[in-house]
Every structure is written in C-alpha cells, then in structure tokens.
Amino acid sequence: QVQLVESGGGLVQPGGSLRLSCTASGFTKDNYAIGWFRQAPGKEREGRDGVSCISSSDGTTTYADPVKGRFTISRDKDKNTVYLHMNNLKPEDTAVYYCVTGTYCTDFGFPTAVHYWGEGTLVTVSS
C-alpha cells in the first residue's frame, strides 16, 4: 500500500523559513513525478494550487510563479524522501501542503495525472 507522509509544518513569522518532508513507501513505479499542492484556508479542494514538482527520472524541477526564487524542492533517493525548502515565507503561503505523486511534472509546478495524495501538513505564516 502506497503511503505519503508529510511533516515539517508549523507556525512561522513572515520572512521565516520551514522545511517540509514527504516520505514515500510502497511505491513501485520507476518513473514518476512527486511534488506539492497547497490548499489555502477557505478554499475548496478543487482550488488546490500547485507549488513545486520534481521528476524521479532526472531530478528536473518546476515551480509555480508565486514561489519561484523562494522555495526549493529536493530529494533524497536513498530515503525515498522529498523536501520543500521554503524561505522568505509570506502570510499568503499559509495553507495545508499536500505531497502528491503523478505521471510527470508540468511547467507550472505540479504533477499531472495524480496517483496518490498525502494527508497534508499545515503551514501558518503569521506574526
């Protein structure tokens, strides 16, 4: 059974940093995309926004425009873990962040044809 387990969310002040982790288990596909969506407070599930994505085959990364230059996605293949390093956080980054797997990364910072979702981790940016 595939599991995606996120961690690292919390409360941080504007301008601060956080690192989210997503550890995958039970995943048997060889080539896939893994990345992050986020759902801001008050938004419906259908309004989740892509954040960032990384390809398992060659490590190519993509980012949504609002996070370019501030967020970095990386992976540790030995640990089956993907990280989202978030710097210079803004109040509008407040959201539940979901780790997902999909078929490939779009140019807009999210995996397409999503296979699996994690349960999410809450990031709150507030003073």
Backbone hydrogen bonds in HBPLUS format (Angstrom, degrees):
<---DONOR---> <-ACCEPTOR-->    atom                        ^
c    i                          cat <-CA-CA->   ^        H-A-AA   ^      H-
h    n   atom  resd res      DA  || num        DHA   H-A  angle D-A-AA Bond
n    s   type  num  typ     dist DA aas  dist angle  dist       angle   num
A0003-GLN N   A0025-SER O   2.93 MM  22  5.25 155.4  1.99 146.2 149.3     1
A0025-SER N   A0003-GLN O   2.94 MM  22  5.25 151.5  2.02 150.3 156.1     2
A0005-VAL N   A0023-THR O   3.03 MM  18  5.30 165.7  2.05 142.8 147.0     3
A0023-THR N   A0005-VAL O   3.00 MM  18  5.30 160.8  2.04 142.2 143.0     4
A0007-SER N   A0021-SER O   2.93 MM  14  5.23 139.3  2.10 143.5 147.4     5
A0021-SER N   A0007-SER O   2.84 MM  14  5.23 161.5  1.88 146.2 149.6     6
A0010-GLY N   A0122-LEU O   2.94 MM 112  6.20 112.9  2.40 136.6 154.9     7
A0124-THR N   A0010-GLY O   2.89 MM 114  6.05 172.4  1.90 153.6 153.4     8
A0012-VAL N   A0124-THR O   2.87 MM 112  6.28 156.5  1.93 165.5 173.0     9
A0126-SER N   A0012-VAL O   2.93 MM 114  6.30 146.8  2.04 150.9 159.4    10
A0016-GLY N   A0013-GLN O   2.93 MM   3  5.47 152.9  2.00 143.9 145.8    11
A0015-GLY N   A0089-LEU O   2.71 MM  74  4.88 168.0  1.73 145.6 149.8    12
A0089-LEU N   A0016-GLY O   3.05 MM  73  5.49 173.9  2.06 150.8 152.5    13
A0018-LEU N   A0086-MET O   2.95 MM  68  5.25 149.8  2.04 143.0 152.4    14
A0086-MET N   A0018-LEU O   2.80 MM  68  5.25 171.5  1.80 176.6 174.6    15
A0020-LEU N   A0084-LEU O   2.92 MM  64  4.99 164.0  1.94 140.8 141.3    16
A0084-LEU N   A0020-LEU O   2.87 MM  64  4.99 153.3  1.94 136.5 141.5    17
A0022-CYS N   A0082-VAL O   2.81 MM  60  5.16 136.1  2.00 152.7 163.1    18
A0082-VAL N   A0022-CYS O   2.86 MM  60  5.16 156.3  1.92 144.0 150.4    19
A0024-ALA N   A0080-ASN O   2.93 MM  56  5.63 167.3  1.95 169.1 170.9    20
A0056-SER N   A0032-TYR O   2.83 MM  24  5.50 171.2  1.84 173.3 170.5    21
A0033-ALA N   A0102-GLY O   2.92 MM  69  5.01 172.1  1.93 133.0 133.2    22
A0102-GLY N   A0033-ALA O   2.78 MM  69  5.01 156.2  1.84 142.1 145.1    23
A0034-ILE N   A0054-ILE O   3.02 MM  20  5.56 163.8  2.05 154.8 159.6    24
A0054-ILE N   A0034-ILE O   2.86 MM  20  5.56 154.5  1.93 150.4 157.9    25
A0035-GLY N   A0100-VAL O   2.93 MM  65  5.50 160.4  1.97 153.8 159.2    26
A0100-VAL N   A0035-GLY O   2.89 MM  65  5.50 159.1  1.94 145.3 149.1    27
A0036-TRP N   A0052-SER O   2.86 MM  16  5.45 157.0  1.91 153.1 157.8    28
A0051-VAL N   A0036-TRP O   2.86 MM  15  5.39 149.1  1.95 162.3 152.1    29
A0037-PHE N   A0098-TYR O   2.90 MM  61  5.17 155.7  1.96 147.1 155.1    30
A0098-TYR N   A0037-PHE O   2.79 MM  61  5.17 161.0  1.82 143.2 149.7    31
A0038-ARG N   A0049-ASP O   2.81 MM  11  5.33 144.3  1.93 144.5 156.5    32
A0049-ASP N   A0038-ARG O   2.81 MM  11  5.33 158.3  1.85 160.3 159.2    33
A0039-GLN N   A0096-VAL O   2.89 MM  57  5.25 151.1  1.97 142.6 152.1    34
A0096-VAL N   A0039-GLN O   2.98 MM  57  5.25 162.3  2.02 138.4 138.6    35
A0043-LYS N   A0040-ALA O   3.11 MM   3  5.61 161.3  2.14 135.6 137.6    36
A0047-GLY N   A0044-GLU O   2.79 MM   3  5.20 149.8  1.88 110.7 121.0    37
A0048-ARG N   A0045-ARG O   3.20 MM   3  5.69 153.4  2.27 119.4 118.4    38
A0064-ALA N   A0051-VAL O   2.91 MM  13  5.14 157.9  1.96 145.1 141.5    39
A0053-CYS N   A0062-THR O   3.00 MM   9  5.31 149.3  2.10 148.3 149.1    40
A0062-THR N   A0053-CYS O   2.98 MM   9  5.31 149.4  2.08 145.0 150.0    41
A0055-SER N   A0060-THR O   2.91 MM   5  5.28 151.5  1.99 145.8 155.2    42
A0059-GLY N   A0055-SER O   2.94 MM   4  4.85 137.5  2.12 130.6 138.8    43
A0067-VAL N   A0064-ALA O   3.10 MM   3  5.82 155.0  2.17 121.9 128.8    44
A0068-LYS N   A0065-ASP O   3.30 MM   3  5.30 153.1  2.38 104.4 112.0    45
A0070-ARG N   A0067-VAL O   2.98 MM   3  5.42 160.9  2.01 134.7 138.0    46
A0071-PHE N   A0067-VAL O   3.03 MM   4  5.59 158.0  2.08 165.3 162.3    47
A0087-ASN N   A0070-ARG O   3.00 MM  17  5.12 154.5  2.07 133.3 141.0    48
A0072-THR N   A0085-HIS O   2.82 MM  13  5.03 148.9  1.92 140.8 150.8    49
A0085-HIS N   A0072-THR O   2.75 MM  13  5.03 165.2  1.77 162.3 157.9    50
A0074-SER N   A0083-TYR O   3.03 MM   9  5.22 156.1  2.08 139.4 144.6    51
A0083-TYR N   A0074-SER O   2.82 MM   9  5.22 164.2  1.84 140.7 145.8    52
A0076-ASP N   A0081-THR O   2.77 MM   5  5.31 160.2  1.81 163.9 167.2    53
A0079-LYS N   A0076-ASP O   3.11 MM   3  5.46 132.5  2.35 105.2 117.2    54
A0081-THR N   A0076-ASP O   3.21 MM   5  5.31 168.1  2.22 144.2 145.1    55
A0080-ASN N   A0077-LYS O   3.18 MM   3  4.89 154.2  2.25  95.9 103.8    56
A0093-ASP N   A0090-LYS O   2.83 MM   3  5.39 163.7  1.86 121.2 126.3    57
A0094-THR N   A0091-PRO O   3.07 MM   3  5.62 165.0  2.09 116.2 120.3    58
A0095-ALA N   A0123-VAL O   2.98 MM  28  5.52 146.7  2.09 146.4 156.9    59
A0123-VAL N   A0095-ALA O   2.87 MM  28  5.52 170.1  1.88 161.0 164.2    60
A0097-TYR N   A0121-THR O   2.83 MM  24  5.29 173.2  1.83 148.4 146.2    61
A0121-THR N   A0097-TYR O   2.93 MM  24  5.29 143.8  2.06 133.5 144.4    62
A0118-GLY N   A0099-CYS O   2.79 MM  19  5.21 138.6  1.96 159.5 165.4    63
A0101-THR N   A0116-TYR O   3.14 MM  15  5.46 150.1  2.23 141.1 146.9    64
A0115-HIS N   A0101-THR O   2.68 MM  14  5.52 159.7  1.72 137.4 144.7    65
A0103-THR N   A0112-THR O   2.80 MM   9  5.81 152.9  1.87 162.8 169.3    66
A0112-THR N   A0104-TYR O   2.91 MM   8  5.80 159.3  1.96 166.0 171.4    67
A0106-THR N   A0110-PHE O   2.94 MM   4  5.72 173.1  1.94 153.6 155.6    68
